[in-house]
Amino acid sequence: MVEINLLPQQYRKQSQPSVWKYATWALLPITAAALLIPWVMTSTKTSDLQRQIDAVQGDIDALTAQKQEHDRLVARQKELEQVTTIAQTLRDQKTYWSNDLAAFSTQIPAGSGVAIKSLKMTTLTPDALKNLQATGQYTGKNVRRELAITGDASSQQSVINFLNTFENSPNFGLKFQSLQHDKQKDTYSFTANVGVVGATPAAQAGTGTTTVTPAGSGAVTPAPAAAPAASAPAPSPTGGNR
C-alpha cells in the first residue's frame, strides 16, 4: 500500500529528523563528562590528602612516646633547678652563731674599760627588721641577728667608745637601750642591742636563742677607773639607735 500525500507542498508535514533532537543527544556525553571529570579530580585529591593525613598521624603516633619523655625530662629539670636555687640561697645565707659571736668579740677594742655581763643572741626576721628600720633603727643595714648585751664600764666615756665601735662598723648595727650610774662603785651599767649585718636579710626558719653569761667579772676586764670626759655627751637613758 502506497500512501500519497495530496496536500499542497506548503501544507505537507516535515518528516526529516529535527536538528535539536541530535543536539540533545550530543549534549548528554558532554554533560556526563563535565560532571564526571571534576568528581574524579576531587576524589583523587581527597585520596591524596587522606594519605598525607595518615602519614602525619603515623609520625605523631611514633613521636608521642618521645614527646612524653621529653616533657617529663623538662619538668624534672625545672624541679631540679628550683631545688638547686633554694640550696644555693640557703648556702649563701648560712651563718653560724659561733662566727657571729666571734666577730662581735673581735670588734671589742682592747682596753675598752667595758665588761660584758650577759649576752643574748636572737634571729631577726626580715619583717622585724623592717619594723625596726621604720622607727629609725638599723637604718640601711641588713641585720640578720641581734645581740642583747648588758655590761659594766669604768666610765661614761668607755661606754660611748664601746657603742661607737659597733655603730660605726659596717658589719654591725646598734640599738642603745639604757645607761645607769652606780655612784657608790662609780661604775656605769648599760644595755644595748648589737645587730649582726649580713649580705641580705636573713630568712631563716625559727627564732633560735643563745644566751651567754661570762664567768667572773666579764668577757673584757675593765680598766682602772678614770674620770668621765667633760666634753663627751652621755648616751640617752631612754634608748635609741646609735
Beta strands, then each sheet from edge to edge (+ up, - down):
strand 1: 114-123
strand 2: 143-153
strand 3: 172-182
strand 4: 187-197
strand 5: 209-212
strand 6: 240-241
sheet 1: 5+ 1- 2+ 4- 3+ 6-
end
